[in-house]
Amino acid sequence: MHSRQFSMTNLETLEAESIYTLREIAAEFERPVLLYSVGKDSSVLLHLARKAFEPAPIPFPLLHVDTGYKFREMTEFRDRVARELGLELIVFRNEDAIRAGAAPEPLGTQRCCSLLKTEALLMALREHRFDAAIGGARRDEERSRAKERIYSFRNQFGAWDPRNQRPELWEIYNGKIHPGESIRAFPLSNWTELDVWMYISEEKIEVNPLYFAQVRKMVDRGGVLFPADGTRSSREGETLLSVSCRYRSLGCTPCTGAIRSTARTLDEVVEEMLRFRTSERASRIIDHDVDGSMEKKKREGYF
């Protein structure tokens, strides 16, 4: 009798690993939450979570940290997806900082991000007593994220110490924590940007329209395109452009740039991705405002 051979594609292997991780999180932690940024990675993560637990509902809520500077298309997409899928969605804002006028221009991106993202996230986790926060970060995005384990241990202040992390041999994860401590979990750690787009195409996952090229009103700053209606666009002497472009990464309007592109469909985006040799976060100001800025933010509690 011949033994039957089974093989899995790269995407099937990544999917199985992520679903296993999501089920482990649900089993190990009392109050996990899925961070929903409305980007392509969190769209894939949401799709995987639905697959992991179907036909039952996802056993944890979604959390969106809203800075007040998100693209209108992001908040509309977020609310519609949550409504259509019947998801429990928590939207959290650092209202004190927003009322005080926190913005990138007067404060600088480091301080603004600390108030509207890092502090807001830590406040939300404490208020709702979440002990595990699941996110769509990937190791290929940025150098400090390449240091992350799938279970990223955070102390009682939400801070990350890359020297104080746990081994993950044979995909065995240690989720034991003391009161006040937490875990940030990254089921997409081993995916690449190309993997994400190929999976979106294969699974027909709906993503935000900002990822697809269309003619938009933009200004060019050093080769990076910023929306003309963003808070950083009113600079003297800048020329308003009508240019075909799309976003590779979604964040706050003042700090997130677009790239010139004609990719209007999933197949065209995948084809374009095969030619790229730079990180999708190259157009995110917050990653480049000071040397090692992402690692500094992560040490302070940023996701």
Phi and psi in degrees as a GROMACS rama.xvg file:
@    title "Ramachandran Plot"
@    xaxis  label "Phi"
@    yaxis  label "Psi"
@TYPE xy
-83.0232  135.344  HIS-2
-74.6043  142.268  SER-3
-86.3638  131.145  ARG-4
-94.5754  132.074  GLN-5
-116.135  139.422  PHE-6
-139.417  151.408  SER-7
-122.315  144.708  MET-8
-73.615  169.927  THR-9
-59.5029  -44.2177  ASN-10
-66.7518  -37.1861  LEU-11
-65.1314  -38.2537  GLU-12
-65.9719  -44.8848  THR-13
-63.887  -41.1349  LEU-14
-61.6331  -45.7523  GLU-15
-62.5659  -41.7838  ALA-16
-63.2598  -42.4782  GLU-17
-68.5815  -40.1667  SER-18
-65.796  -41.046  ILE-19
-58.6792  -44.5207  TYR-20
-63.3768  -43.9318  THR-21
-61.4849  -40.2754  LEU-22
-68.2106  -36.3712  ARG-23
-63.7914  -42.0064  GLU-24
-61.6083  -46.4588  ILE-25
-61.7908  -32.819  ALA-26
-80.3892  -32.5862  ALA-27
-89.7828  -28.522  GLU-28
-110.855  150.954  PHE-29
-80.504  -39.6245  GLU-30
-136.721  70.9758  ARG-31
-78.8469  160.352  PRO-32
-144.533  146.09  VAL-33
-101.373  120.716  LEU-34
-78.0933  121.492  LEU-35
-112.951  100.25  TYR-36
-88.0785  -8.98087  SER-37
80.0677  2.5668  VAL-38
-82.2851  179.236  GLY-39
-63.1829  -38.2063  LYS-40
-67.6077  -42.3999  ASP-41
-71.7508  -25.3484  SER-42
-67.2758  -40.9066  SER-43
-66.1533  -42.944  VAL-44
-61.9346  -41.102  LEU-45
-63.837  -42.2427  LEU-46
-60.8615  -43.0651  HIS-47
-66.3017  -38.3987  LEU-48
-64.5109  -39.6438  ALA-49
-64.3345  -40.8312  ARG-50
-65.6322  -38.6142  LYS-51
-63.593  -32.1116  ALA-52
-119.206  -0.00636782  PHE-53
-63.1368  146.624  GLU-54
-84.5831  2.75598  PRO-55
-74.8373  158.686  ALA-56
-72.3738  162.704  PRO-57
-60.4518  128.696  ILE-58
-84.8958  23.8538  PRO-59
-152.894  155.985  PHE-60
-79.2011  172.235  PRO-61
-104.523  143.968  LEU-62
-125.321  125.125  LEU-63
-116.318  120.463  HIS-64
-87.7616  110.123  VAL-65
-99.5056  118.82  ASP-66
-84.6316  -13.396  THR-67
89.0069  -4.58958  GLY-68
-118.373  15.7245  TYR-69
-72.2542  154.16  LYS-70
-61.2614  142.343  PHE-71
-55.7005  -38.5331  ARG-72
-62.8112  -28.2163  GLU-73
-72.4551  -47.428  MET-74
-67.8788  -36.0198  THR-75
-65.1352  -43.5775  GLU-76
-63.7417  -45.3948  PHE-77
-56.1919  -50.7355  ARG-78
-67.1074  -37.5324  ASP-79
-68.9872  -43.9786  ARG-80
-62.0386  -45.5882  VAL-81
-62.319  -40.1788  ALA-82
-68.4309  -47.2183  ARG-83
-68.1789  -33.1195  GLU-84
-93.3766  -3.11214  LEU-85
65.3841  39.0705  GLY-86
-90.7925  149.886  LEU-87
-83.1625  113.314  GLU-88
-116.865  125.917  LEU-89
-107.695  122.344  ILE-90
-106.542  121.495  VAL-91
-123.156  136.311  PHE-92
-132.443  147.034  ARG-93
-81.6598  83.8777  ASN-94
-62.2422  -36.6398  GLU-95
-61.6809  -43.8443  ASP-96
-68.2619  -38.6398  ALA-97
-65.109  -42.9569  ILE-98
-64.895  -30.0127  ARG-99
-79.2803  -1.89759  ALA-100
86.4866  26.1386  GLY-101
-57.4082  127.07  ALA-102
-157.705  155.509  ALA-103
-62.7856  -37.0624  PRO-104
-63.9504  -53.6926  GLU-105
-76.4536  -32.301  PRO-106
-94.3623  -23.7748  LEU-107
88.0371  152.115  GLY-108
-66.1132  -32.6345  THR-109
-61.5546  -52.2847  GLN-110
-68.6563  -41.5444  ARG-111
-60.7219  -45.8454  CYS-112
-64.3282  -38.0741  CYS-113
-60.9392  -42.9357  SER-114
-74.2352  -48.241  LEU-115
-88.207  -20.346  LEU-116
-111.946  -62.6943  LYS-117
-63.0564  -55.7436  THR-118
-63.5365  -38.5348  GLU-119
-62.3416  -42.3634  ALA-120
-63.8885  -46.4991  LEU-121
-62.841  -38.8916  LEU-122
-62.5548  -43.2633  MET-123
-64.9517  -42.8284  ALA-124
-64.0413  -40.68  LEU-125
-68.5823  -45.8109  ARG-126
-61.0847  -39.4303  GLU-127
-97.4197  0.890246  HIS-128
57.9518  38.8023  ARG-129
-75.399  132.992  PHE-130
-104.372  -8.05  ASP-131
-145.523  128.425  ALA-132
-114.884  119.771  ALA-133
-96.9139  126.164  ILE-134
-131.027  168.559  GLY-135
-99.9257  17.7895  GLY-136
-63.2831  146.227  ALA-137
-124.678  151.506  ARG-138
-67.9562  -25.0675  ARG-139
-80.4117  -6.08452  ASP-140
-70.1961  -41.6733  GLU-141
-163.059  155.15  GLU-142
-59.4066  -44.9306  ARG-143
-68.9959  -31.8636  SER-144
-71.3198  -21.5612  ARG-145
-67.5205  -19.1458  ALA-146
-83.2156  -12.1096  LYS-147
-68.9083  143.714  GLU-148
-86.397  169.819  ARG-149
-67.8615  -39.9847  ILE-150
-100.066  107.753  TYR-151
-99.5721  111.189  SER-152
-73.5677  134.482  PHE-153
-123.871  140.143  ARG-154
-79.1132  -171.584  ASN-155
-66.7902  -12.8354  GLN-156
-99.4601  3.84213  PHE-157
78.691  9.28368  GLY-158
-85.5691  150.417  ALA-159
-109.822  127.922  TRP-160
-119.717  109.75  ASP-161
-61.9096  -18.7613  PRO-162
-86.5452  -8.6184  ARG-163
-118.915  61.4487  ASN-164
-122.899  166.772  GLN-165
-105.795  146.013  ARG-166
-66.0477  149.74  PRO-167
-130.967  58.3431  GLU-168
-71.5808  137.741  LEU-169
54.242  32.4357  TRP-170
56.5615  37.2507  GLU-171
-102.361  117.929  ILE-172
-105.166  139.162  TYR-173
-102.577  105.932  ASN-174
-102.35  13.9249  GLY-175
-73.6248  127.544  LYS-176
-139.799  156.246  ILE-177
-88.5142  161.879  HIS-178
-53.9199  133.059  PRO-179
94.8066  -24.3068  GLY-180
-82.8304  166.492  GLU-181
-153.486  171.542  SER-182
-124.033  134.818  ILE-183
-100.36  124.721  ARG-184
-112.516  136.934  ALA-185
-125.867  84.1113  PHE-186
-65.5501  -17.7066  PRO-187
-98.654  16.1621  LEU-188
-50.3804  -42.0271  SER-189
-91.6819  3.42125  ASN-190
-82.2047  156.5  TRP-191
-110.944  168.466  THR-192
-58.4883  -40.2064  GLU-193
-65.0994  -41.7338  LEU-194
-55.8494  -45.0151  ASP-195
-59.767  -47.3426  VAL-196
-68.924  -37.172  TRP-197
-66.2935  -37.625  MET-198
-68.3896  -41.426  TYR-199
-58.5458  -43.2791  ILE-200
-66.1632  -44.292  SER-201
-67.8008  -39.4094  GLU-202
-91.5744  -3.47772  GLU-203
56.5515  49.0654  LYS-204
-83.9113  131.92  ILE-205
-75.0825  132.258  GLU-206
-126.723  166.877  VAL-207
-61.0507  138.145  ASN-208
-63.2313  -16.7321  PRO-209
-62.4746  -20.0388  LEU-210
-75.8449  -8.94217  TYR-211
-110.855  144.761  PHE-212
-69.5022  138.945  ALA-213
-156.985  165.256  GLN-214
-74.8794  123.612  VAL-215
-130.026  154.06  ARG-216
-81.3163  115.467  LYS-217
-137.375  166.407  MET-218
-123.338  145.52  VAL-219
-100.045  120.878  ASP-220
-122.834  98.4204  ARG-221
64.5794  32.7309  GLY-222
89.4783  -4.63039  GLY-223
-107.702  132.609  VAL-224
-93.4716  131.081  LEU-225
-120.658  145.886  PHE-226
-63.5167  138.392  PRO-227
-69.6371  -15.9102  ALA-228
-99.7624  9.915  ASP-229
-82.3094  165.685  GLY-230
-73.4681  -14.4204  THR-231
-99.0719  13.2344  ARG-232
-95.8125  -11.173  SER-233
-90.7732  60.1383  SER-234
-105.581  138.165  ARG-235
-63.33  134.119  GLU-236
88.2245  -2.10565  GLY-237
-79.3421  144.36  GLU-238
-99.0425  130.377  THR-239
-78.658  128.67  LEU-240
-116.2  145.843  LEU-241
-105.74  108.109  SER-242
-137.531  143.936  VAL-243
-77.3311  119.635  SER-244
-154.517  168.425  CYS-245
-150.566  169.605  ARG-246
-104.153  137.734  TYR-247
-92.7836  -25.2134  ARG-248
-141.225  141.046  SER-249
-111.228  134.187  LEU-250
-151.265  -137.828  GLY-251
-86.2946  144.348  CYS-252
-57.5122  -38.5615  THR-253
-70.9893  -18.5587  PRO-254
-119.68  3.51136  CYS-255
-118.165  119.206  THR-256
-98.2342  160.36  GLY-257
-108.105  169.237  ALA-258
-118.131  150.338  ILE-259
-66.3447  131.081  ARG-260
-163.543  153.564  SER-261
-118.054  11.5392  THR-262
-76.4497  106.544  ALA-263
-107.321  -6.48805  ARG-264
-130.19  166.549  THR-265
-59.8602  -43.5348  LEU-266
-61.8931  -39.0131  ASP-267
-70.0436  -35.6601  GLU-268
-64.4814  -46.1093  VAL-269
-59.655  -44.5812  VAL-270
-61.4779  -40.7464  GLU-271
-65.0931  -40.057  GLU-272
-59.6593  -32.8038  MET-273
-64.1547  -18.9913  LEU-274
-97.0928  -15.0485  ARG-275
-75.1598  144.281  PHE-276
-128.249  10.2694  ARG-277
-119.22  157.525  THR-278
-70.6068  148.568  SER-279
-63.7625  -21.9135  GLU-280
-87.639  7.16568  ARG-281
-62.8304  -23.5622  ALA-282
-100.515  13.6672  SER-283
-100.527  112.674  ARG-284
-58.8435  -37.3028  ILE-285
-64.1078  -18.5688  ILE-286
-84.9474  -9.08268  ASP-287
-129.658  8.56473  HIS-288
-70.2432  -32.9047  ASP-289
-141.58  159.315  VAL-290
-61.3803  129.586  ASP-291
71.3534  24.7348  GLY-292
-63.9857  -37.529  SER-293
-64.3635  -43.1113  MET-294
-64.9308  -38.8052  GLU-295
-60.6963  -44.4181  LYS-296
-62.688  -42.2361  LYS-297
-64.5561  -38.4517  LYS-298
-63.0735  -27.3334  ARG-299
-88.1487  -8.44965  GLU-300
124.351  -3.24201  GLY-301
-64.3738  153.803  TYR-302
